[in-house]
């Protein structure tokens, strides 16, 4: 689990990312943590959450990621911890959660772990 002592790059709480022309949330070259709490990410033209490059953690709590035109959550990077807790990920056009390990980055031996706890990933 992602510890409370980790300092996030970005904290999103009680927010709405709806009807954007690209991704709802885009994180590039992630090195620490993106924390998303009590947030709605819906109806975006690409992915709800898109993480590319870097190696960092993603924490999603009590949030809804739904009805995005591509993936609900799309991650292509060199690794890190991923937590999806008490969240609803549904009705996205491709995958609910898509995680791709980027073997072309020059980061070796990175710890990867994905935890889905009390969440619904459907349709």
Secondary structure by P-SEA (a helix, b strand, c coil): cccccccccccccccccccccccccccccccbbbbbccccccccccccbbbccbbbbbbbccccccccccccbbbbccccbbbbccccccccccccbbbbbcccccccbbbbbbbbccccccc
